[in-house]
Amino acid sequence: MPMSAANKRRTSVRGLGEIAFRVNNLDSMQRFYEQVIGLPLMTRVPDCAFFKIADGYGGHTQVLALFDRSQSAGYRGTDAATSTIDHIAFEIPLLISQTNGRGWSR
């Protein structure tokens, strides 16, 4: 979608700094983002993990954060039906040996 001239002047966002998810099983999700997606773990403490997505704008690293809030007072768990996040997408290069030769895996 083309950006209007007025929107071009107002835009000050230069990139995504961080996206954070609540998770039900931090250990499992850490393994997924490290081993399947290939994000490097930046730091891990008992209830959260931070991964480097990419170098960001002006020296700020783009980060994926996972939070386990299950021990927080009043926490009622995650619920896909009421989440405000629809999806996120990463650009991940696939080796031809991992695909069916057409750019996607089966």
N, C-alpha and C positions, 0 to 999 in steps of 0.2 A: 504494500500500500504506500503510495507516495506521501511524503511528509510535506505539510504546508510550510510556507515561508515563516509564518508566525510560530509554528511549533519548532522549527529549526532554531529560531532565536531563543526560545524558552528552555530548550533541552540542556540540562546540566549533568545528567546521568551519563557516565562514561563506561560503565560496565556493571556487571553483577558482582558484588563483593562477597555475599554469603547467602546460602539458602540453608535452612535448618528444618529438620524433620523430627517429630516425636516417633519413637519406635518402641515396640513391645519386647524385642529381644536384641539388646545392643550387641552382644557377642556375635550373633548370627548375622546381623546387618553389617557389622564391621568386616566380617569375613567376605560377605558378598561384595561390598564396595572395594575391598582390597584385592580379592582373588578373581572375581568375575569381571568387574568394571575396570580394575587396574589403577585405582586412585591411591596415591601414596598417603599413608597415615601421618599426619603432622603431630598430633598429640592425643592421648587417651587418658582420661581420669575415670573414676568409678561410674559416673552417670552420663558421660558424654565422650564423643569421639569427633575429631576434626580431620578432614581430608583435604589435600590440595587438589583443586580442579585444574587450575592453570595460573600462569602469571597474570596479574591484573593490571589495572591502570594506575599509574603513578606509584608503583611499588607495593600496592595492596594485593595480596594473593587472593584469588577467587577460591572460596572455601565451601565445602559441604559439611554441615554439622549434624550429628545425630544425637538426640537427647532421649534418655530413658527417665521419664518423670514418674515412674510407677511408685516410688517411695515418697513422693510429694503429697502433703496433706490435701485431701479433696480430689486427688487425681482419679478420673473415671475411665481411663484407658483411651485407646485410639479407636476410631470408628470411621470406616471408609465412607459411610453414608453421610456423615456430617463434616468431613474434612473439607477445607476450602481449597486444597490443592488438587488440581485435576491430573497434572503430570509434569514431569521435567524430561528433557531429552539431552543426551550428551552426544557429541560427534566422536565416534570411536572408530579408528581405522581397523578394518578386518584384513587379515591375510587371506589371499586367495585359497590357501589350503583349508581355511576355516569356513569357506563359503561354498556354494554350489557353482561357483564360477560367474555368477550374475551379480554379486555384491551383497547377497544376504544369505544367512545360514538356514539350514533346514533341520 
